[in-house]
Every structure is written in C-alpha cells, then in structure tokens.
Amino acid sequence: MTRDLRIGSLHSLRQIWRVKAKMKRRANSDAEILDRATNALLRAVKQSMLKKEGRVDFQKLREDGYSDRFLARLARA
C-alpha cells in the first residue's frame, strides 16, 4: 500500500522568506575560560572595594595574597 504524498504548491510556500541557520558553537579553550574567570574576579574585587572603601587599596590586596600580576590587571581595568 503506497500513499501519494504531496507537498503544497509553491504558491502556498510564499510566506517563507528566508531560513536562518546557526553557526556551530565553538568550544572554549582553557585559556579563554581562565581569562573570563579572571576578568569576573577583577570586576568583583574592584566593585566590592569601591563600595566598601571608596577606593582600591592595593596594599591591602597584596596582604590578602593577590599576585602583582593580578594587581597590575586590576589597575588597568
């Protein structure tokens, strides 16, 4: 038993203007993930200090154990 399958005429498909396709998601490298996490930590530390003290106290951050590289990035941010 076979059935005759029909697709509507082209006239009925006129409401379709275009079809969008998504790009395949690219996997993040470890470096990108660490960079994003570091930036989030920078923002959080800076916002917290600005909210509490009104300024960023680099000496206090050094005493808390943050590296000089981290503090340099914080100064640029």
PQR file with spaces between the fields and no chain letter, atoms N, CA, C, O and H, PARSE charges and radii, in Angstrom:
ATOM       1  N    MET     1       0.848   -1.165    0.000 -0.4000 1.5000
ATOM       2  CA   MET     1       0.000    0.000    0.000 -0.0000 2.0000
ATOM       3  C    MET     1       0.905    1.244    0.000  0.5500 1.7000
ATOM       4  O    MET     1       1.637    1.476    0.963 -0.5500 1.4000
ATOM       5  N    THR     2       0.859    1.998   -1.018 -0.4000 1.5000
ATOM       6  CA   THR     2       1.645    3.224   -1.100 -0.0000 2.0000
ATOM       7  C    THR     2       0.706    4.399   -1.089  0.5500 1.7000
ATOM       8  O    THR     2      -0.411    4.343   -1.603 -0.5500 1.4000
ATOM       9  H    THR     2       0.265    1.809   -1.800  0.4000 1.0000
ATOM      10  N    ARG     3       1.183    5.449   -0.500 -0.4000 1.5000
ATOM      11  CA   ARG     3       0.371    6.663   -0.454 -0.0000 2.0000
ATOM      12  C    ARG     3       1.041    7.727   -1.281  0.5500 1.7000
ATOM      13  O    ARG     3       2.267    7.804   -1.360 -0.5500 1.4000
ATOM      14  H    ARG     3       2.091    5.494   -0.083  0.4000 1.0000
ATOM      15  N    ASP     4       0.246    8.516   -1.873 -0.4000 1.5000
ATOM      16  CA   ASP     4       0.749    9.611   -2.674 -0.0000 2.0000
ATOM      17  C    ASP     4       0.922   10.815   -1.748  0.5500 1.7000
ATOM      18  O    ASP     4      -0.060   11.418   -1.317 -0.5500 1.4000
ATOM      19  H    ASP     4      -0.750    8.453   -1.809  0.4000 1.0000
ATOM      20  N    LEU     5       2.177   11.161   -1.445 -0.4000 1.5000
ATOM      21  CA   LEU     5       2.445   12.301   -0.583 -0.0000 2.0000
ATOM      22  C    LEU     5       2.642   13.529   -1.453  0.5500 1.7000
ATOM      23  O    LEU     5       3.374   13.493   -2.443 -0.5500 1.4000
ATOM      24  H    LEU     5       2.975   10.670   -1.795  0.4000 1.0000
ATOM      25  N    ARG     6       2.000   14.586   -1.085 -0.4000 1.5000
ATOM      26  CA   ARG     6       2.115   15.803   -1.861 -0.0000 2.0000
ATOM      27  C    ARG     6       2.571   16.950   -0.969  0.5500 1.7000
ATOM      28  O    ARG     6       2.133   17.091    0.173 -0.5500 1.4000
ATOM      29  H    ARG     6       1.405   14.616   -0.282  0.4000 1.0000
ATOM      30  N    ILE     7       3.426   17.729   -1.502 -0.4000 1.5000
ATOM      31  CA   ILE     7       3.809   18.967   -0.846 -0.0000 2.0000
ATOM      32  C    ILE     7       3.015   20.054   -1.529  0.5500 1.7000
ATOM      33  O    ILE     7       2.830   20.048   -2.746 -0.5500 1.4000
ATOM      34  H    ILE     7       3.782   17.614   -2.430  0.4000 1.0000
ATOM      35  N    GLY     8       2.551   20.987   -0.719 -0.4000 1.5000
ATOM      36  CA   GLY     8       1.734   22.053   -1.286 -0.0000 2.0000
ATOM      37  C    GLY     8       2.428   22.781   -2.419  0.5500 1.7000
ATOM      38  O    GLY     8       3.645   22.690   -2.583 -0.5500 1.4000
ATOM      39  H    GLY     8       2.702   20.992    0.269  0.4000 1.0000
ATOM      40  N    SER     9       1.674   23.472   -3.165 -0.4000 1.5000
ATOM      41  CA   SER     9       2.240   24.180   -4.307 -0.0000 2.0000
ATOM      42  C    SER     9       3.190   25.278   -3.835  0.5500 1.7000
ATOM      43  O    SER     9       3.159   25.672   -2.669 -0.5500 1.4000
ATOM      44  H    SER     9       0.686   23.546   -3.032  0.4000 1.0000
ATOM      45  N    LEU    10       4.013   25.756   -4.720 -0.4000 1.5000
ATOM      46  CA   LEU    10       4.940   26.828   -4.382 -0.0000 2.0000
ATOM      47  C    LEU    10       4.194   28.075   -3.946  0.5500 1.7000
ATOM      48  O    LEU    10       4.713   28.875   -3.168 -0.5500 1.4000
ATOM      49  H    LEU    10       4.038   25.436   -5.667  0.4000 1.0000
ATOM      50  N    HIS    11       3.004   28.238   -4.436 -0.4000 1.5000
ATOM      51  CA   HIS    11       2.206   29.404   -4.065 -0.0000 2.0000
ATOM      52  C    HIS    11       1.916   29.410   -2.559  0.5500 1.7000
ATOM      53  O    HIS    11       1.885   30.474   -1.941 -0.5500 1.4000
ATOM      54  H    HIS    11       2.583   27.588   -5.068  0.4000 1.0000
ATOM      55  N    SER    12       1.706   28.232   -1.968 -0.4000 1.5000
ATOM      56  CA   SER    12       1.416   28.173   -0.534 -0.0000 2.0000
ATOM      57  C    SER    12       2.671   28.370    0.317  0.5500 1.7000
ATOM      58  O    SER    12       2.561   28.599    1.522 -0.5500 1.4000
ATOM      59  H    SER    12       1.731   27.368   -2.470  0.4000 1.0000
ATOM      60  N    LEU    13       3.852   28.287   -0.279 -0.4000 1.5000
ATOM      61  CA   LEU    13       5.095   28.473    0.454 -0.0000 2.0000
ATOM      62  C    LEU    13       5.625   29.892    0.339  0.5500 1.7000
ATOM      63  O    LEU    13       6.756   30.151    0.751 -0.5500 1.4000
ATOM      64  H    LEU    13       3.942   28.101   -1.258  0.4000 1.0000
ATOM      65  N    ARG    14       4.872   30.793   -0.192 -0.4000 1.5000
ATOM      66  CA   ARG    14       5.341   32.158   -0.395 -0.0000 2.0000
ATOM      67  C    ARG    14       5.555   32.919    0.905  0.5500 1.7000
ATOM      68  O    ARG    14       6.296   33.902    0.914 -0.5500 1.4000
ATOM      69  H    ARG    14       3.954   30.583   -0.528  0.4000 1.0000
ATOM      70  N    GLN    15       4.935   32.500    2.000 -0.4000 1.5000
ATOM      71  CA   GLN    15       5.106   33.222    3.254 -0.0000 2.0000
ATOM      72  C    GLN    15       6.496   32.986    3.851  0.5500 1.7000
ATOM      73  O    GLN    15       6.900   33.713    4.759 -0.5500 1.4000
ATOM      74  H    GLN    15       4.333   31.701    1.993  0.4000 1.0000
ATOM      75  N    ILE    16       7.217   32.010    3.373 -0.4000 1.5000
ATOM      76  CA   ILE    16       8.563   31.739    3.853 -0.0000 2.0000
ATOM      77  C    ILE    16       9.523   32.616    3.057  0.5500 1.7000
ATOM      78  O    ILE    16       9.698   32.450    1.850 -0.5500 1.4000
ATOM      79  H    ILE    16       6.889   31.419    2.636  0.4000 1.0000
ATOM      80  N    TRP    17      10.146   33.564    3.781 -0.4000 1.5000
ATOM      81  CA   TRP    17      11.053   34.489    3.103 -0.0000 2.0000
ATOM      82  C    TRP    17      12.479   33.985    3.126  0.5500 1.7000
ATOM      83  O    TRP    17      13.152   33.969    2.095 -0.5500 1.4000
ATOM      84  H    TRP    17      10.004   33.699    4.761  0.4000 1.0000
ATOM      85  N    ARG    18      12.951   33.571    4.299 -0.4000 1.5000
ATOM      86  CA   ARG    18      14.314   33.064    4.393 -0.0000 2.0000
ATOM      87  C    ARG    18      14.423   32.135    5.592  0.5500 1.7000
ATOM      88  O    ARG    18      13.589   32.147    6.498 -0.5500 1.4000
ATOM      89  H    ARG    18      12.405   33.584    5.137  0.4000 1.0000
ATOM      90  N    VAL    19      15.439   31.362    5.566 -0.4000 1.5000
ATOM      91  CA   VAL    19      15.702   30.434    6.657 -0.0000 2.0000
ATOM      92  C    VAL    19      17.050   30.816    7.257  0.5500 1.7000
ATOM      93  O    VAL    19      18.040   30.960    6.538 -0.5500 1.4000
ATOM      94  H    VAL    19      16.116   31.353    4.830  0.4000 1.0000
ATOM      95  N    LYS    20      17.083   30.979    8.566 -0.4000 1.5000
ATOM      96  CA   LYS    20      18.322   31.324    9.248 -0.0000 2.0000
ATOM      97  C    LYS    20      18.957   30.055    9.802  0.5500 1.7000
ATOM      98  O    LYS    20      18.270   29.184   10.335 -0.5500 1.4000
ATOM      99  H    LYS    20      16.279   30.862    9.150  0.4000 1.0000
ATOM     100  N    ALA    21      20.249   29.966    9.671 -0.4000 1.5000
ATOM     101  CA   ALA    21      20.981   28.825   10.212 -0.0000 2.0000
ATOM     102  C    ALA    21      21.953   29.335   11.260  0.5500 1.7000
ATOM     103  O    ALA    21      22.565   30.389   11.086 -0.5500 1.4000
ATOM     104  H    ALA    21      20.807   30.674    9.239  0.4000 1.0000
ATOM     105  N    LYS    22      22.095   28.598   12.334 -0.4000 1.5000
ATOM     106  CA   LYS    22      23.027   28.979   13.386 -0.0000 2.0000
ATOM     107  C    LYS    22      24.376   28.347   13.108  0.5500 1.7000
ATOM     108  O    LYS    22      24.481   27.238   12.584 -0.5500 1.4000
ATOM     109  H    LYS    22      21.598   27.742   12.475  0.4000 1.0000
ATOM     110  N    MET    23      25.411   29.100   13.482 -0.4000 1.5000
ATOM     111  CA   MET    23      26.759   28.562   13.374 -0.0000 2.0000
ATOM     112  C    MET    23      26.946   27.540   14.494  0.5500 1.7000
ATOM     113  O    MET    23      26.366   27.666   15.572 -0.5500 1.4000
ATOM     114  H    MET    23      25.326   30.001   13.907  0.4000 1.0000
ATOM     115  N    LYS    24      27.748   26.549   14.223 -0.4000 1.5000
ATOM     116  CA   LYS    24      28.053   25.570   15.258 -0.0000 2.0000
ATOM     117  C    LYS    24      28.876   26.251   16.338  0.5500 1.7000
ATOM     118  O    LYS    24      29.824   26.976   16.039 -0.5500 1.4000
ATOM     119  H    LYS    24      28.219   26.446   13.347  0.4000 1.0000
ATOM     120  N    ARG    25      28.519   26.024   17.572 -0.4000 1.5000
ATOM     121  CA   ARG    25      29.199   26.663   18.691 -0.0000 2.0000
ATOM     122  C    ARG    25      30.618   26.160   18.813  0.5500 1.7000
ATOM     123  O    ARG    25      30.870   24.955   18.800 -0.5500 1.4000
ATOM     124  H    ARG    25      27.749   25.436   17.815  0.4000 1.0000
ATOM     125  N    ARG    26      31.547   27.098   18.932 -0.4000 1.5000
ATOM     126  CA   ARG    26      32.958   26.751   19.052 -0.0000 2.0000
ATOM     127  C    ARG    26      33.283   26.472   20.514  0.5500 1.7000
ATOM     128  O    ARG    26      32.844   27.202   21.403 -0.5500 1.4000
ATOM     129  H    ARG    26      31.343   28.077   18.943  0.4000 1.0000
ATOM     130  N    ALA    27      34.042   25.429   20.755 -0.4000 1.5000
ATOM     131  CA   ALA    27      34.416   25.081   22.122 -0.0000 2.0000
ATOM     132  C    ALA    27      35.431   26.100   22.642  0.5500 1.7000
ATOM     133  O    ALA    27      36.337   26.511   21.917 -0.5500 1.4000
ATOM     134  H    ALA    27      34.398   24.837   20.032  0.4000 1.0000
ATOM     135  N    ASN    28      35.272   26.500   23.897 -0.4000 1.5000
ATOM     136  CA   ASN    28      36.197   27.446   24.510 -0.0000 2.0000
ATOM     137  C    ASN    28      37.462   26.722   24.946  0.5500 1.7000
ATOM     138  O    ASN    28      37.416   25.596   25.442 -0.5500 1.4000
ATOM     139  H    ASN    28      34.536   26.166   24.486  0.4000 1.0000
ATOM     140  N    SER    29      38.585   27.389   24.751 -0.4000 1.5000
ATOM     141  CA   SER    29      39.848   26.803   25.219 -0.0000 2.0000
ATOM     142  C    SER    29      39.995   27.093   26.710  0.5500 1.7000
ATOM     143  O    SER    29      39.286   27.926   27.276 -0.5500 1.4000
ATOM     144  H    SER    29      38.623   28.303   24.348  0.4000 1.0000
ATOM     145  N    ASP    30      40.923   26.391   27.321 -0.4000 1.5000
ATOM     146  CA   ASP    30      41.173   26.600   28.749 -0.0000 2.0000
ATOM     147  C    ASP    30      41.636   28.026   29.026  0.5500 1.7000
ATOM     148  O    ASP    30      41.274   28.615   30.045 -0.5500 1.4000
ATOM     149  H    ASP    30      41.499   25.715   26.861  0.4000 1.0000
ATOM     150  N    ALA    31      42.436   28.579   28.115 -0.4000 1.5000
ATOM     151  CA   ALA    31      42.933   29.948   28.299 -0.0000 2.0000
ATOM     152  C    ALA    31      41.787   30.956   28.277  0.5500 1.7000
ATOM     153  O    ALA    31      41.777   31.903   29.062 -0.5500 1.4000
ATOM     154  H    ALA    31      42.730   28.101   27.288  0.4000 1.0000
ATOM     155  N    GLU    32      40.822   30.755   27.380 -0.4000 1.5000
ATOM     156  CA   GLU    32      39.676   31.663   27.315 -0.0000 2.0000
ATOM     157  C    GLU    32      38.816   31.575   28.569  0.5500 1.7000
ATOM     158  O    GLU    32      38.319   32.588   29.060 -0.5500 1.4000
ATOM     159  H    GLU    32      40.830   29.986   26.741  0.4000 1.0000
ATOM     160  N    ILE    33      38.644   30.374   29.079 -0.4000 1.5000
ATOM     161  CA   ILE    33      37.843   30.190   30.291 -0.0000 2.0000
ATOM     162  C    ILE    33      38.526   30.857   31.482  0.5500 1.7000
ATOM     163  O    ILE    33      37.875   31.539   32.274 -0.5500 1.4000
ATOM     164  H    ILE    33      39.047   29.550   28.679  0.4000 1.0000
ATOM     165  N    LEU    34      39.846   30.659   31.608 -0.4000 1.5000
ATOM     166  CA   LEU    34      40.585   31.285   32.711 -0.0000 2.0000
ATOM     167  C    LEU    34      40.596   32.801   32.586  0.5500 1.7000
ATOM     168  O    LEU    34      40.499   33.506   33.591 -0.5500 1.4000
ATOM     169  H    LEU    34      40.375   30.106   30.965  0.4000 1.0000
ATOM     170  N    ASP    35      40.711   33.307   31.371 -0.4000 1.5000
ATOM     171  CA   ASP    35      40.708   34.751   31.157 -0.0000 2.0000
ATOM     172  C    ASP    35      39.361   35.356   31.555  0.5500 1.7000
ATOM     173  O    ASP    35      39.310   36.409   32.190 -0.5500 1.4000
ATOM     174  H    ASP    35      40.790   32.734   30.554  0.4000 1.0000
ATOM     175  N    ARG    36      38.277   34.687   31.180 -0.4000 1.5000
ATOM     176  CA   ARG    36      36.944   35.167   31.556 -0.0000 2.0000
ATOM     177  C    ARG    36      36.743   35.134   33.066  0.5500 1.7000
ATOM     178  O    ARG    36      36.176   36.062   33.643 -0.5500 1.4000
ATOM     179  H    ARG    36      38.318   33.831   30.664  0.4000 1.0000
ATOM     180  N    ALA    37      37.208   34.064   33.703 -0.4000 1.5000
ATOM     181  CA   ALA    37      37.073   33.935   35.155 -0.0000 2.0000
ATOM     182  C    ALA    37      37.900   35.001   35.873  0.5500 1.7000
ATOM     183  O    ALA    37      37.455   35.572   36.868 -0.5500 1.4000
ATOM     184  H    ALA    37      37.668   33.310   33.235  0.4000 1.0000
ATOM     185  N    THR    38      39.099   35.263   35.367 -0.4000 1.5000
ATOM     186  CA   THR    38      39.953   36.299   35.968 -0.0000 2.0000
ATOM     187  C    THR    38      39.315   37.669   35.836  0.5500 1.7000
ATOM     188  O    THR    38      39.332   38.459   36.779 -0.5500 1.4000
ATOM     189  H    THR    38      39.460   34.798   34.558  0.4000 1.0000
ATOM     190  N    ASN    39      38.757   37.953   34.678 -0.4000 1.5000
ATOM     191  CA   ASN    39      38.085   39.243   34.483 -0.0000 2.0000
ATOM     192  C    ASN    39      36.885   39.399   35.419  0.5500 1.7000
ATOM     193  O    ASN    39      36.645   40.482   35.952 -0.5500 1.4000
ATOM     194  H    ASN    39      38.742   37.311   33.911  0.4000 1.0000
ATOM     195  N    ALA    40      36.136   38.318   35.615 -0.4000 1.5000
ATOM     196  CA   ALA    40      34.996   38.376   36.528 -0.0000 2.0000
ATOM     197  C    ALA    40      35.465   38.619   37.961  0.5500 1.7000
ATOM     198  O    ALA    40      34.848   39.381   38.704 -0.5500 1.4000
ATOM     199  H    ALA    40      36.330   37.438   35.182  0.4000 1.0000
ATOM     200  N    LEU    41      36.560   37.965   38.340 -0.4000 1.5000
ATOM     201  CA   LEU    41      37.109   38.164   39.680 -0.0000 2.0000
ATOM     202  C    LEU    41      37.620   39.590   39.848  0.5500 1.7000
ATOM     203  O    LEU    41      37.429   40.192   40.905 -0.5500 1.4000
ATOM     204  H    LEU    41      37.061   37.345   37.736  0.4000 1.0000
ATOM     205  N    LEU    42      38.268   40.139   38.820 -0.4000 1.5000
ATOM     206  CA   LEU    42      38.731   41.526   38.856 -0.0000 2.0000
ATOM     207  C    LEU    42      37.572   42.483   39.105  0.5500 1.7000
ATOM     208  O    LEU    42      37.642   43.354   39.972 -0.5500 1.4000
ATOM     209  H    LEU    42      38.424   39.650   37.962  0.4000 1.0000
ATOM     210  N    ARG    43      36.508   42.308   38.331 -0.4000 1.5000
ATOM     211  CA   ARG    43      35.342   43.186   38.482 -0.0000 2.0000
ATOM     212  C    ARG    43      34.745   43.083   39.874  0.5500 1.7000
ATOM     213  O    ARG    43      34.391   44.092   40.485 -0.5500 1.4000
ATOM     214  H    ARG    43      36.451   41.600   37.627  0.4000 1.0000
ATOM     215  N    ALA    44      34.634   41.849   40.374 -0.4000 1.5000
ATOM     216  CA   ALA    44      34.023   41.644   41.688 -0.0000 2.0000
ATOM     217  C    ALA    44      34.861   42.270   42.798  0.5500 1.7000
ATOM     218  O    ALA    44      34.320   42.927   43.687 -0.5500 1.4000
ATOM     219  H    ALA    44      34.921   41.030   39.878  0.4000 1.0000
ATOM     220  N    VAL    45      36.177   42.071   42.751 -0.4000 1.5000
ATOM     221  CA   VAL    45      37.060   42.634   43.783 -0.0000 2.0000
ATOM     222  C    VAL    45      37.020   44.154   43.734  0.5500 1.7000
ATOM     223  O    VAL    45      36.910   44.817   44.766 -0.5500 1.4000
ATOM     224  H    VAL    45      36.616   41.537   42.028  0.4000 1.0000
ATOM     225  N    LYS    46      37.110   44.694   42.536 -0.4000 1.5000
ATOM     226  CA   LYS    46      37.134   46.151   42.378 -0.0000 2.0000
ATOM     227  C    LYS    46      35.812   46.778   42.843  0.5500 1.7000
ATOM     228  O    LYS    46      35.819   47.776   43.564 -0.5500 1.4000
ATOM     229  H    LYS    46      37.199   44.155   41.698  0.4000 1.0000
ATOM     230  N    GLN    47      34.683   46.195   42.432 -0.4000 1.5000
ATOM     231  CA   GLN    47      33.382   46.732   42.844 -0.0000 2.0000
ATOM     232  C    GLN    47      33.188   46.629   44.344  0.5500 1.7000
ATOM     233  O    GLN    47      32.646   47.542   44.967 -0.5500 1.4000
ATOM     234  H    GLN    47      34.678   45.385   41.846  0.4000 1.0000
ATOM     235  N    SER    48      33.629   45.521   44.929 -0.4000 1.5000
ATOM     236  CA   SER    48      33.481   45.340   46.369 -0.0000 2.0000
ATOM     237  C    SER    48      34.292   46.377   47.143  0.5500 1.7000
ATOM     238  O    SER    48      33.800   46.970   48.103 -0.5500 1.4000
ATOM     239  H    SER    48      34.069   44.780   44.423  0.4000 1.0000
ATOM     240  N    MET    49      35.536   46.590   46.718 -0.4000 1.5000
ATOM     241  CA   MET    49      36.383   47.571   47.423 -0.0000 2.0000
ATOM     242  C    MET    49      35.864   48.991   47.233  0.5500 1.7000
ATOM     243  O    MET    49      35.872   49.790   48.170 -0.5500 1.4000
ATOM     244  H    MET    49      35.935   46.108   45.938  0.4000 1.0000
ATOM     245  N    LEU    50      35.413   49.305   46.024 -0.4000 1.5000
ATOM     246  CA   LEU    50      34.890   50.648   45.783 -0.0000 2.0000
ATOM     247  C    LEU    50      33.630   50.899   46.615  0.5500 1.7000
ATOM     248  O    LEU    50      33.405   52.008   47.099 -0.5500 1.4000
ATOM     249  H    LEU    50      35.406   48.656   45.263  0.4000 1.0000
ATOM     250  N    LYS    51      32.818   49.861   46.772 -0.4000 1.5000
ATOM     251  CA   LYS    51      31.586   50.004   47.546 -0.0000 2.0000
ATOM     252  C    LYS    51      31.888   50.186   49.037  0.5500 1.7000
ATOM     253  O    LYS    51      31.263   51.009   49.705 -0.5500 1.4000
ATOM     254  H    LYS    51      33.001   48.960   46.378  0.4000 1.0000
ATOM     255  N    LYS    52      32.845   49.416   49.551 -0.4000 1.5000
ATOM     256  CA   LYS    52      33.153   49.466   50.985 -0.0000 2.0000
ATOM     257  C    LYS    52      34.012   50.663   51.363  0.5500 1.7000
ATOM     258  O    LYS    52      33.709   51.369   52.325 -0.5500 1.4000
ATOM     259  H    LYS    52      33.353   48.747   49.009  0.4000 1.0000
ATOM     260  N    GLU    53      35.099   50.897   50.597 -0.4000 1.5000
ATOM     261  CA   GLU    53      36.078   51.897   50.997 -0.0000 2.0000
ATOM     262  C    GLU    53      36.118   53.130   50.102  0.5500 1.7000
ATOM     263  O    GLU    53      36.722   54.140   50.463 -0.5500 1.4000
ATOM     264  H    GLU    53      35.345   50.323   49.815  0.4000 1.0000
ATOM     265  N    GLY    54      35.488   53.055   48.954 -0.4000 1.5000
ATOM     266  CA   GLY    54      35.505   54.194   48.048 -0.0000 2.0000
ATOM     267  C    GLY    54      36.723   54.256   47.152  0.5500 1.7000
ATOM     268  O    GLY    54      36.794   55.112   46.270 -0.5500 1.4000
ATOM     269  H    GLY    54      34.997   52.235   48.661  0.4000 1.0000
ATOM     270  N    ARG    55      37.693   53.360   47.358 -0.4000 1.5000
ATOM     271  CA   ARG    55      38.890   53.301   46.517 -0.0000 2.0000
ATOM     272  C    ARG    55      39.443   51.881   46.568  0.5500 1.7000
ATOM     273  O    ARG    55      39.047   51.074   47.409 -0.5500 1.4000
ATOM     274  H    ARG    55      37.635   52.664   48.074  0.4000 1.0000
ATOM     275  N    VAL    56      40.363   51.594   45.655 -0.4000 1.5000
ATOM     276  CA   VAL    56      41.009   50.285   45.627 -0.0000 2.0000
ATOM     277  C    VAL    56      42.313   50.375   46.403  0.5500 1.7000
ATOM     278  O    VAL    56      43.200   51.143   46.029 -0.5500 1.4000
ATOM     279  H    VAL    56      40.685   52.250   44.972  0.4000 1.0000
ATOM     280  N    ASP    57      42.444   49.604   47.476 -0.4000 1.5000
ATOM     281  CA   ASP    57      43.627   49.615   48.325 -0.0000 2.0000
ATOM     282  C    ASP    57      44.543   48.462   47.905  0.5500 1.7000
ATOM     283  O    ASP    57      44.335   47.313   48.293 -0.5500 1.4000
ATOM     284  H    ASP    57      41.723   48.980   47.780  0.4000 1.0000
ATOM     285  N    PHE    58      45.570   48.796   47.098 -0.4000 1.5000
ATOM     286  CA   PHE    58      46.457   47.773   46.560 -0.0000 2.0000
ATOM     287  C    PHE    58      47.302   47.116   47.652  0.5500 1.7000
ATOM     288  O    PHE    58      47.598   45.924   47.567 -0.5500 1.4000
ATOM     289  H    PHE    58      45.740   49.729   46.783  0.4000 1.0000
ATOM     290  N    GLN    59      47.681   47.861   48.651 -0.4000 1.5000
ATOM     291  CA   GLN    59      48.482   47.289   49.742 -0.0000 2.0000
ATOM     292  C    GLN    59      47.688   46.216   50.493  0.5500 1.7000
ATOM     293  O    GLN    59      48.229   45.163   50.833 -0.5500 1.4000
ATOM     294  H    GLN    59      47.440   48.829   48.719  0.4000 1.0000
ATOM     295  N    LYS    60      46.431   46.481   50.744 -0.4000 1.5000
ATOM     296  CA   LYS    60      45.582   45.511   51.431 -0.0000 2.0000
ATOM     297  C    LYS    60      45.407   44.251   50.582  0.5500 1.7000
ATOM     298  O    LYS    60      45.385   43.139   51.110 -0.5500 1.4000
ATOM     299  H    LYS    60      45.992   47.337   50.468  0.4000 1.0000
ATOM     300  N    LEU    61      45.282   44.429   49.264 -0.4000 1.5000
ATOM     301  CA   LEU    61      45.145   43.270   48.382 -0.0000 2.0000
ATOM     302  C    LEU    61      46.430   42.441   48.363  0.5500 1.7000
ATOM     303  O    LEU    61      46.370   41.213   48.321 -0.5500 1.4000
ATOM     304  H    LEU    61      45.300   45.333   48.835  0.4000 1.0000
ATOM     305  N    ARG    62      47.594   43.104   48.394 -0.4000 1.5000
ATOM     306  CA   ARG    62      48.861   42.372   48.464 -0.0000 2.0000
ATOM     307  C    ARG    62      48.921   41.548   49.748  0.5500 1.7000
ATOM     308  O    ARG    62      49.365   40.400   49.734 -0.5500 1.4000
ATOM     309  H    ARG    62      47.643   44.103   48.429  0.4000 1.0000
ATOM     310  N    GLU    63      48.474   42.136   50.854 -0.4000 1.5000
ATOM     311  CA   GLU    63      48.474   41.425   52.133 -0.0000 2.0000
ATOM     312  C    GLU    63      47.505   40.245   52.115  0.5500 1.7000
ATOM     313  O    GLU    63      47.732   39.236   52.784 -0.5500 1.4000
ATOM     314  H    GLU    63      48.113   43.068   50.865  0.4000 1.0000
ATOM     315  N    ASP    64      46.422   40.378   51.343 -0.4000 1.5000
ATOM     316  CA   ASP    64      45.443   39.291   51.229 -0.0000 2.0000
ATOM     317  C    ASP    64      45.935   38.160   50.327  0.5500 1.7000
ATOM     318  O    ASP    64      45.303   37.106   50.256 -0.5500 1.4000
ATOM     319  H    ASP    64      46.238   41.198   50.800  0.4000 1.0000
ATOM     320  N    GLY    65      47.064   38.371   49.635 -0.4000 1.5000
ATOM     321  CA   GLY    65      47.650   37.293   48.850 -0.0000 2.0000
ATOM     322  C    GLY    65      47.451   37.391   47.353  0.5500 1.7000
ATOM     323  O    GLY    65      47.784   36.449   46.634 -0.5500 1.4000
ATOM     324  H    GLY    65      47.578   39.227   49.693  0.4000 1.0000
ATOM     325  N    TYR    66      46.927   38.483   46.863 -0.4000 1.5000
ATOM     326  CA   TYR    66      46.765   38.641   45.420 -0.0000 2.0000
ATOM     327  C    TYR    66      48.122   38.919   44.796  0.5500 1.7000
ATOM     328  O    TYR    66      48.946   39.621   45.382 -0.5500 1.4000
ATOM     329  H    TYR    66      46.657   39.249   47.447  0.4000 1.0000
ATOM     330  N    SER    67      48.360   38.372   43.605 -0.4000 1.5000
ATOM     331  CA   SER    67      49.663   38.494   42.947 -0.0000 2.0000
ATOM     332  C    SER    67      49.838   39.890   42.347  0.5500 1.7000
ATOM     333  O    SER    67      48.872   40.624   42.144 -0.5500 1.4000
ATOM     334  H    SER    67      47.691   37.801   43.128  0.4000 1.0000
ATOM     335  N    ASP    68      51.097   40.233   42.069 -0.4000 1.5000
ATOM     336  CA   ASP    68      51.395   41.530   41.453 -0.0000 2.0000
ATOM     337  C    ASP    68      50.816   41.605   40.041  0.5500 1.7000
ATOM     338  O    ASP    68      50.390   42.668   39.589 -0.5500 1.4000
ATOM     339  H    ASP    68      51.882   39.637   42.234  0.4000 1.0000
ATOM     340  N    ARG    69      50.806   40.469   39.356 -0.4000 1.5000
ATOM     341  CA   ARG    69      50.217   40.446   38.005 -0.0000 2.0000
ATOM     342  C    ARG    69      48.721   40.750   38.064  0.5500 1.7000
ATOM     343  O    ARG    69      48.196   41.512   37.253 -0.5500 1.4000
ATOM     344  H    ARG    69      51.152   39.606   39.723  0.4000 1.0000
ATOM     345  N    PHE    70      48.048   40.142   39.035 -0.4000 1.5000
ATOM     346  CA   PHE    70      46.615   40.403   39.225 -0.0000 2.0000
ATOM     347  C    PHE    70      46.383   41.878   39.545  0.5500 1.7000
ATOM     348  O    PHE    70      45.458   42.493   39.013 -0.5500 1.4000
ATOM     349  H    PHE    70      48.474   39.523   39.695  0.4000 1.0000
ATOM     350  N    LEU    71      47.217   42.442   40.409 -0.4000 1.5000
ATOM     351  CA   LEU    71      47.060   43.846   40.786 -0.0000 2.0000
ATOM     352  C    LEU    71      47.336   44.773   39.604  0.5500 1.7000
ATOM     353  O    LEU    71      46.706   45.824   39.484 -0.5500 1.4000
ATOM     354  H    LEU    71      47.968   41.943   40.841  0.4000 1.0000
ATOM     355  N    ALA    72      48.263   44.398   38.739 -0.4000 1.5000
ATOM     356  CA   ALA    72      48.537   45.198   37.537 -0.0000 2.0000
ATOM     357  C    ALA    72      47.334   45.197   36.606  0.5500 1.7000
ATOM     358  O    ALA    72      46.981   46.229   36.035 -0.5500 1.4000
ATOM     359  H    ALA    72      48.775   43.544   38.837  0.4000 1.0000
ATOM     360  N    ARG    73      46.706   44.033   36.454 -0.4000 1.5000
ATOM     361  CA   ARG    73      45.492   43.954   35.623 -0.0000 2.0000
ATOM     362  C    ARG    73      44.351   44.748   36.255  0.5500 1.7000
ATOM     363  O    ARG    73      43.549   45.369   35.557 -0.5500 1.4000
ATOM     364  H    ARG    73      46.992   43.194   36.918  0.4000 1.0000
ATOM     365  N    LEU    74      44.291   44.718   37.586 -0.4000 1.5000
ATOM     366  CA   LEU    74      43.255   45.474   38.287 -0.0000 2.0000
ATOM     367  C    LEU    74      43.442   46.973   38.083  0.5500 1.7000
ATOM     368  O    LEU    74      42.463   47.705   37.938 -0.5500 1.4000
ATOM     369  H    LEU    74      44.943   44.214   38.153  0.4000 1.0000
ATOM     370  N    ALA    75      44.689   47.433   38.070 -0.4000 1.5000
ATOM     371  CA   ALA    75      44.965   48.839   37.848 -0.0000 2.0000
ATOM     372  C    ALA    75      44.558   49.274   36.435  0.5500 1.7000
ATOM     373  O    ALA    75      44.114   50.404   36.230 -0.5500 1.4000
ATOM     374  H    ALA    75      45.484   46.838   38.188  0.4000 1.0000
ATOM     375  N    ARG    76      44.712   48.367   35.465 -0.4000 1.5000
ATOM     376  CA   ARG    76      44.333   48.683   34.080 -0.0000 2.0000
ATOM     377  C    ARG    76      42.834   48.631   33.877  0.5500 1.7000
ATOM     378  O    ARG    76      42.301   49.308   32.997 -0.5500 1.4000
ATOM     379  H    ARG    76      45.072   47.449   35.631  0.4000 1.0000
ATOM     380  N    ALA    77      42.147   47.837   34.681 -0.4000 1.5000
ATOM     381  CA   ALA    77      40.697   47.629   34.489 -0.0000 2.0000
ATOM     382  C    ALA    77      39.888   48.850   34.874  0.5500 1.7000
ATOM     383  O    ALA    77      38.662   48.835   34.771 -0.5500 1.4000
ATOM     384  H    ALA    77      42.580   47.288   35.396  0.4000 1.0000
